[in-house]
Amino acid sequence: MSPKSESRELAKFAPALFLLTISFIINYVDRGNISVAGPLIKRDFHLSDSELGILFSAFFCTYTAMQFLIGWLVDRIDASWILASGFLLWSAATATTGIVRGFALLLVIRFILGIGESVALPCGSKILAENLPEHYRGFASGCVMSGLKWGNVIGTIGAGFLMADFGWRPVFIGVGVISLLWLPAWVKWMPRCDRPTPAAIKMGPRPWDILSQRSFWGTSAGHFATNYLFYFLLTWLPTYLVLERHLSIKRMAWVAGLCYGVDALSAISTGWLQDFAILRGYTPTLVRKSAMVIGFCMAAVGLIGCALAGGNSYVPWLLAAGFGCGMTGPGLYTFPQTLAGSAAVGKWYGWQNGFANLSGVVGPALTGFVLQHTGTFIAPFAITASVCVVGVVAWVFVVGRVEPVSWTPQEQLVTAPAGAGL
């Protein structure tokens, strides 16, 4: 297809990309509100540091388990409708959070929220893989991944100020109800793909075909490291700023929001730069892996600097960590989209994300236990920086060349790279 026709196709997809990004913003506002409210909930429920860590991790238990099911479903059912259904469930769970009484019920709602929000990332990856060619996926992936970060910005600053003035319960109720306005717009502009035929599903790569790929385990381990870094900043940064740096709730909201904002800008700019480099002839392998190396190294140095800095000098180090975290975001989508192909990306990414989100189960709780034992955040920061180093090894040395996997001849019929007809 000519560049002009390709531009028309991309313009047609733009409303869906915008709404997809908005859904990710709402997803992470709803997910991250518990972290902003952490100091307040800790006080209201008289929680210890370890109990607060368990509350942060509860969401990831169901979220992680569901990734394996959702990854299988999106290769069989229209991902746009799966996203809409999950959105409805997680919005209802967010609103209910502000109503429940008792720590046990709060844990149950976090489990339900994890089920609803589990659809977002696998569905987004499937939708992009079906609708965009390789040289546009970096920017598109950067957009949706920046949505995660902007959700943190909006949730931290907006919810932080509102919670400081009105308490945390009304904020959860309001956010959950208002976010439902997204659904009618999505139903109108969502991309509609034909449901795969039974024959196409049967010819697709089998589970063991994916699990036998070294690159699958490399992307899963690298994604685990990325998530560990991101979830550390998402769950514990507000509490760190309040307890360790002695900031007020409003001041905390500004500093954490600034970090998340840098993270978001880094994600979208890095995605665009990757596409630019690929269009100029550099290989996806060189471009995608270089971004991961630079991002993780910057994040590791920033974390150590932040932990050791005194006074207000920790802020530039914290922003460096946020920028590095953002650089690793687009690759979480672009690697599996290219490696698996459009027909298998649901399973590949869903399972990759499932293994990766074990970091959400382990990381926040581990931070809470280490913090309670040591009484300082230095060790949790050091652990997270070490995980970043592991991420470099995984993305560079375990993941192979960033090019479509050669499935069997029959399977190649349904796993051709998306955009081949554009």
C-alpha positions in Angstrom: 0.0 0.0 0.0 1.2 3.5 -0.8 2.4 5.9 2.0 -0.7 8.0 1.3 -3.1 5.1 1.7 -1.1 3.9 4.8 -1.5 7.4 6.3 -5.3 7.2 5.8 -5.4 3.8 7.5 -3.5 5.2 10.4 -5.7 8.3 10.7 -8.7 6.0 10.8 -7.1 4.1 13.7 -6.2 7.3 15.6 -9.5 7.6 17.6 -9.1 4.0 18.8 -5.5 4.7 19.8 -6.5 7.8 21.7 -9.3 5.9 23.5 -7.0 3.0 24.2 -4.5 5.4 25.8 -7.3 7.0 27.9 -8.3 3.5 29.1 -4.8 2.9 30.3 -4.8 6.3 32.0 -8.0 5.3 33.9 -6.6 1.8 34.6 -3.6 3.2 36.4 -5.5 6.0 38.2 -7.8 3.2 39.6 -4.8 0.9 40.3 -2.6 3.5 41.8 -5.1 5.3 44.0 -4.4 2.8 46.8 -0.8 3.9 46.9 -1.6 7.5 47.2 -4.1 6.7 49.9 -1.6 4.3 51.6 -0.6 6.6 54.4 -4.2 7.4 55.1 -5.4 3.8 55.0 -2.5 2.8 57.1 -3.7 5.2 59.8 -7.4 4.4 59.5 -7.0 0.7 59.6 -4.0 0.7 62.0 -1.8 -1.3 59.6 1.8 -2.3 60.0 4.3 -1.8 57.2 4.1 -5.5 56.3 0.2 -5.4 56.2 0.3 -2.4 54.0 2.7 -4.2 51.7 0.3 -7.2 51.6 -2.6 -4.8 50.6 -0.5 -3.4 47.8 0.3 -6.9 46.6 -3.3 -8.3 46.8 -4.3 -6.7 43.5 -1.4 -8.5 41.7 -2.5 -12.0 42.8 -5.6 -12.1 40.7 -4.2 -9.8 38.1 -1.2 -12.1 37.5 -3.2 -15.3 37.4 -5.7 -13.9 34.9 -3.0 -12.9 32.4 -2.6 -16.5 31.3 -6.4 -16.8 30.7 -6.8 -13.4 29.0 -3.8 -14.0 26.7 -5.5 -17.2 25.5 -8.9 -15.5 25.1 -7.8 -12.5 23.0 -6.5 -14.8 20.3 -10.0 -16.2 20.1 -12.5 -13.4 20.9 -12.5 -9.8 19.7 -10.1 -8.0 22.1 -12.1 -4.8 21.9 -15.1 -6.4 23.6 -12.9 -8.1 26.2 -11.4 -4.7 27.0 -14.9 -3.1 27.4 -16.1 -5.9 29.7 -13.0 -5.7 31.9 -13.3 -1.9 32.0 -16.8 -2.1 33.4 -15.7 -4.5 36.1 -12.7 -2.6 37.3 -14.6 0.7 37.4 -17.3 -0.9 39.6 -14.6 -2.3 41.9 -12.9 1.1 42.2 -16.2 2.8 43.2 -16.9 0.0 45.7 -13.5 0.5 47.4 -14.7 3.7 48.8 -17.7 2.0 50.4 -16.4 -1.2 52.1 -15.5 -1.3 55.7 -12.9 -3.6 57.2 -9.5 -4.7 56.0 -10.7 -8.1 54.8 -13.3 -6.6 52.5 -10.8 -4.1 51.2 -8.5 -7.1 50.2 -11.4 -8.8 48.4 -12.2 -5.7 46.4 -8.5 -5.4 45.4 -8.7 -9.0 44.2 -11.7 -8.2 42.0 -10.0 -5.1 40.7 -7.1 -7.3 39.6 -9.5 -9.5 37.6 -11.0 -6.5 35.8 -7.8 -4.7 35.0 -6.1 -7.9 33.8 -7.6 -7.4 30.3 -6.0 -4.1 29.5 -2.5 -4.9 28.4 -3.1 -8.1 26.5 -6.0 -6.5 24.7 -4.0 -3.4 23.8 -1.1 -5.5 22.5 -3.4 -7.6 20.3 -5.2 -4.5 18.9 -2.0 -2.8 18.0 -0.5 -5.9 16.4 -3.6 -6.4 14.3 -3.8 -2.8 13.1 -0.2 -1.4 12.8 3.0 -2.2 10.9 6.4 -2.5 12.7 7.5 1.0 12.0 4.5 2.6 13.7 4.3 0.3 16.7 7.0 2.0 18.7 5.1 5.3 18.8 1.7 3.6 19.3 3.2 1.5 22.1 4.8 4.5 23.6 1.4 6.3 23.6 -0.4 3.5 25.4 2.5 2.9 27.8 2.6 6.6 28.5 -1.0 6.2 29.5 0.1 4.0 32.4 2.4 6.8 33.5 0.0 9.6 33.0 -2.5 7.6 35.0 0.0 7.8 37.8 0.5 11.6 37.3 -3.2 12.3 37.3 -4.0 9.9 40.1 -1.1 11.1 42.3 -1.6 14.8 41.9 -5.4 14.9 41.5 -6.2 12.2 44.0 -3.6 13.4 46.4 -5.0 16.9 46.6 -8.6 15.6 46.8 -7.8 13.0 49.4 -6.0 15.7 51.5 -9.1 17.8 51.5 -12.0 15.3 51.4 -10.5 11.9 52.5 -9.8 8.8 50.4 -13.3 7.2 50.3 -15.1 9.9 48.2 -12.2 10.0 45.7 -12.5 6.2 45.0 -16.3 6.5 44.6 -16.1 9.5 42.3 -13.3 8.2 40.1 -15.0 4.8 39.6 -18.3 6.4 38.6 -17.0 9.1 36.3 -14.7 6.7 34.4 -17.7 4.9 33.1 -18.1 7.7 30.6 -15.3 6.1 28.5 -17.4 3.0 27.6 -19.9 4.6 25.1 -17.1 6.3 23.2 -15.1 3.0 23.0 -18.1 1.1 21.7 -18.5 3.7 18.9 -14.9 3.9 17.8 -13.2 0.7 18.8 -11.6 -1.4 16.0 -13.7 -4.3 15.1 -11.8 -7.4 13.9 -13.3 -10.6 12.5 -13.3 -13.4 15.0 -10.7 -16.0 14.1 -12.1 -19.1 12.4 -11.7 -22.4 14.3 -9.2 -23.5 11.6 -7.1 -20.4 12.1 -7.0 -21.0 15.8 -6.0 -24.6 15.4 -3.2 -23.7 13.0 -1.8 -21.0 15.4 1.3 -21.8 17.5 0.6 -24.3 20.3 1.4 -23.4 23.9 4.6 -25.5 24.0 5.7 -23.8 20.7 5.7 -20.5 22.5 7.1 -21.8 25.8 10.0 -23.5 24.0 11.2 -20.2 22.6 14.2 -18.8 24.5 13.2 -15.3 23.5 9.8 -15.8 25.3 11.6 -16.5 28.6 13.9 -13.5 27.9 11.0 -11.1 27.4 9.3 -12.5 30.4 12.3 -12.1 32.7 13.0 -8.6 31.2 9.4 -7.7 31.7 9.6 -8.9 35.3 12.5 -6.5 35.9 10.6 -3.6 34.2 7.5 -4.3 36.3 9.5 -4.6 39.5 11.0 -1.1 38.9 7.7 0.4 37.8 5.6 -1.2 40.7 8.2 -0.1 43.2 7.7 3.5 42.1 3.9 3.1 41.8 3.2 1.4 45.1 5.9 2.7 47.6 7.0 6.1 46.2 4.2 8.1 47.9 4.8 6.4 51.2 8.5 6.8 50.9 8.1 10.5 50.3 5.8 10.9 53.3 7.7 8.7 55.8 11.3 9.0 54.7 11.3 12.5 53.2 8.7 13.9 55.6 6.5 15.5 52.9 2.9 16.5 53.4 0.3 14.7 51.3 0.0 17.6 48.9 3.8 18.1 48.6 4.2 14.3 48.1 1.6 14.5 45.3 3.6 17.1 43.4 7.0 15.3 43.7 5.6 11.8 42.9 3.5 13.3 40.1 6.5 15.0 38.6 8.4 11.7 38.7 5.5 9.9 37.0 5.2 12.7 34.4 8.9 12.4 33.4 8.3 8.6 33.2 5.3 9.2 30.8 7.2 11.7 28.5 10.1 9.3 28.4 7.9 6.4 27.2 6.3 8.3 24.4 9.4 10.0 23.2 11.4 6.8 23.3 8.8 5.0 21.3 8.8 7.7 18.6 12.6 7.7 18.5 12.7 4.0 18.1 10.3 4.2 15.1 12.4 7.0 13.6 15.6 4.9 13.9 13.9 1.9 12.3 12.6 4.0 9.4 16.2 5.2 8.9 17.4 1.6 8.4 18.6 0.5 11.9 17.5 -3.0 12.8 14.7 -3.5 15.4 17.2 -5.7 17.3 19.7 -2.8 17.8 17.1 -0.1 18.4 14.8 -2.0 20.8 17.6 -3.6 22.9 19.6 -0.3 23.1 16.6 1.5 24.6 16.3 -1.2 27.3 20.0 -1.0 28.2 20.0 2.8 28.5 16.7 2.9 30.4 17.7 0.2 33.0 21.1 1.7 33.6 19.7 5.2 34.1 17.0 3.8 36.5 19.5 1.8 38.6 21.9 4.8 39.0 19.0 7.1 39.8 17.6 4.8 42.4 20.9 4.5 44.2 21.5 8.2 44.0 18.0 8.9 45.4 18.4 6.5 48.3 21.8 8.1 49.4 21.1 11.7 48.7 20.4 14.1 51.5 18.0 17.1 51.7 16.2 18.0 48.5 19.0 16.7 46.3 17.2 13.4 46.0 14.7 14.9 43.5 17.0 14.9 40.4 18.0 11.4 41.1 14.4 10.3 41.4 13.5 12.0 38.1 16.4 10.1 36.4 15.0 6.9 37.7 11.6 7.9 36.4 13.0 8.7 32.9 14.9 5.4 32.8 11.7 3.5 33.8 9.8 5.2 30.9 12.4 4.2 28.4 11.8 0.5 29.1 8.0 0.8 28.6 7.5 0.7 24.8 9.6 -2.5 24.5 7.2 -4.5 26.6 4.7 -4.2 23.7 7.0 -4.0 20.6 9.1 -7.1 21.4 6.2 -9.6 21.6 4.3 -8.0 18.7 7.3 -8.5 16.4 8.4 -11.9 17.7 5.0 -13.6 18.0 3.1 -12.1 15.1 -0.5 -10.8 15.2 -2.2 -14.2 15.5 -0.1 -15.3 18.5 0.7 -12.1 20.3 -2.3 -12.5 22.6 -0.9 -15.7 24.1 2.7 -14.6 24.0 2.1 -11.2 25.7 -0.6 -12.5 28.1 1.7 -15.2 29.4 4.7 -12.9 29.4 2.8 -10.4 31.4 1.6 -13.1 33.7 5.1 -14.2 34.6 6.2 -10.6 34.7 3.5 -9.6 37.2 4.8 -12.0 39.7 6.9 -9.0 40.5 3.8 -7.2 41.6 3.0 -10.1 44.0 6.5 -10.3 45.4 7.9 -6.7 45.1 5.5 -4.6 47.2 5.2 -7.2 50.0 9.0 -7.7 50.0 9.6 -4.0 50.3 7.2 -3.8 53.2 8.9 -6.7 55.1 12.4 -5.3 54.4 11.3 -1.8 55.5 9.8 -3.1 58.7 13.0 -5.1 59.4 15.6 -2.4 58.6 13.6 0.8 59.3 15.0 2.5 56.2 14.3 2.5 52.4 18.0 2.1 51.4 17.7 -1.7 51.1 14.5 -1.7 49.0 16.1 0.9 46.7 19.2 -1.3 46.4 17.1 -4.4 45.6 15.2 -2.6 42.9 18.4 -1.3 41.3 19.8 -4.9 41.3 16.7 -6.1 39.5 17.4 -3.5 36.8 20.7 -5.1 36.2 19.0 -8.5 35.8 16.7 -6.8 33.3 19.6 -5.7 31.1 20.9 -9.3 31.0 17.5 -10.7 30.0 16.7 -8.2 27.3 20.2 -8.2 25.7 21.5 -11.8 26.1 18.4 -14.0 26.6 16.2 -12.4 24.0 17.4 -13.3 20.5 17.0 -11.2 17.3 13.9 -9.1 17.3 12.3 -10.5 14.2 9.2 -12.8 13.6 9.6 -16.3 15.0 9.6 -19.0 12.4 6.6 -21.1 13.4 5.7 -24.2 11.3 4.7 -23.5 7.6 1.0 -23.8 8.4 1.2 -21.6 11.5 3.0 -18.9 9.4 -0.3 -18.5 7.4 -1.9 -16.9 10.5 1.1 -15.2 12.2 2.2 -12.9 9.4 3.3 -9.6 10.8 0.5 -7.1 11.2 0.4 -4.3 8.6 1.7 -6.5 5.8 -1.3 -5.4 3.8 -0.9 -1.7 4.5 
